Amino acid sequence: MSEQEKKPKNKKLLTYYLILGVCILIIAAITVGVIFAVTGTQSPDITIDAGGTSQPDESNSGSSDEENSGDEGNADEGNAGGDVQDTSTATVFILPVESTAAATNCYGFYYNSTLDRYYLHTGIDFSADAGTEVYAAIDGTVESITTGDILKGSVITLSHTGGITTVYTFIEPAENLAVGDSVSRGDVIGAVAEAAGEEYKEGAHLHFEVYANGSAVDPELYLEIENK
C-alpha cells in the first residue's frame, strides 16, 4: 500500500477517536452534574438538622436560666427594703352623693349666673336637695374643714394616697367629723347645704373637685356619672 493511500485511513481513525473522546467527556460531565445536583439539594437540610438549631438551645439553656433566676433574685432583693406598692382600691371613686343626683355643671368653662361671667369651673356640681348625704369618694384623711366662707360656704378637704385630694364645697359637715380623722370610701362626711356664695343662683348642690399633686383635674376621670 502506498503512502498516499495510508494517509486517508489515518485521518478517519483520528476523527473516530476524537468523536469517541468527546462523547466520553460529555457523558462524564452529565454524570458529575447529576451527582452534584442531588447532593447539593440534600446537603442544606442535613446541615440544619445536624446542629443548626439544637446546639444553641443546649448552650443557652443553662446560662439563660441562671441569668433569669439571678435577675429575679436581684429584683426581690431590691424590693425587700423598699416601699410596698399600694394595690388597694383606694383610688376607685364612688359618687359623693346618691346616684339620683344630677350632674348639672361639669368641669370646663361655663357661664356662672351668680357672678354673671364665664370662667373655668374646676369641679362638678351635683344638684340635690339640702340635707342629702355626702360621702367620701375614696379612703382618706380629713385635711381641713372650713365654715362660713363668704364665697364658698362650708368646705371639707380630704387627702388621699398618690397625691390625690378631694374637695366638697357647699356642704354641712357632719357633727362628729374633725381634722385628722380617717375616713373610708362611702363614709358620710356631711350633707348638701343650701346654695350660697358664688354659686347661690345654682340652687342647692354639692360642688365636688379633684386635685392631683396640687392641680385641678376633671373629676370625670375618676367618676362614672350621667350628665343631666
Salt bridges, closest charged atoms under 4 A:
ASP125 OD2 - HIS121 NE2 3.16
ASP125 OD1 - HIS205 NE2 3.70
ASP125 OD1 - HIS207 ND1 2.80
GLU198 OE2 - LYS152 NZ 2.96
GLU199 OE2 - HIS121 NE2 3.50
GLU199 OE1 - HIS205 NE2 2.70
GLU199 OE2 - HIS207 ND1 3.69
GLU209 OE2 - HIS207 NE2 2.97
